[in-house]
């Protein structure tokens, strides 16, 4: 199991990014959360199998159709099982 922490920047708020991230992460069997940050970026924390984490990372580089992702900053770590599901945090 693996954990990834991402900060996604660009036009990523107000375009359904959190909803689509939750849908994709749930489809991949990941747990964690996604939330908007005050600086206009989106924070994603996801845990699960390495292939699923990689797929979410690759998806986040594009995001949903209305998004314009400029950059994804990534930090990897060890999963600690703190999440029961993948949620949208406010």
N, C-alpha and C positions, 0 to 999 in steps of 0.2 A: 504494500500500500504506500501511496505517495501523497504529498500535500504540495499544492502550488498556491502562491500568493501573487496576484497580478494587479497592476494598476494600468487601466486602459485609458488613453487620452485621445483627444480629437473631438469630433461631434458625436458624443456618446450619451448625452443626457437629452431627454425629450424625444427619443426616437425608438422607444421600446426595448432598449438594450437589456435592462434588467429582466424583463419578462422573457425575452428570447433566450437569454443566458440561463435562466431557471429551467426553461423547457428543454434546452439542449443538455444541460447538466443532468437533469432527471432522466432523460432518454439514455444517457451514458452510464447511469447508475452511480453518479457522484453525490457526495454530500458536501455541505458547506453553505456559503451565502454569496450574494451579490448586493452591493449598495452604491448609491450615488454619494460622492464626497463633495464637500462645499466648494472645492476648487474646480469643479466641472468634470472631474475624472470619475471613473467607475472602479470600485474595488471588488475583486473576486477572490474568494478563498475556496478552494475545492480539494476534496480528498477522495481517493479511490485508486483503482488499478492504474498502473503507469500508462498503459495504452489509452485508457479513457481520459486521464488527465492531459495527455498529449493531444488528443482529439479536441478537447475543450480549448486548450491553448491555441491550436491552429484555427479553430472556429472564431475565437475572440479577436484574432488579427484582422478579421473581416467584419464580424458582427452581423446584425440584421441589415436588410436592404437599405434603410434610411441612414444608417450610421456611416461615419467617415473616420475610421480608426487611423490615427497617426502613429501611435507608439504603444507597445505593451511592455511594461517593465515586469520582469519575472523573478521570483525568489522561490526556490524549491526547499522542501523540508520533509520531515517524517510525519506521516499521518498519526494523529493521536486519538482518533475516534470520537471527538467531542460533539459531532453533529449527527442528528438522527435522519435528516433529509437535507435537500437543497432549498434554501429559502431566500426570499427577497427581504432585505432589511431596510428599514427607513431611517 
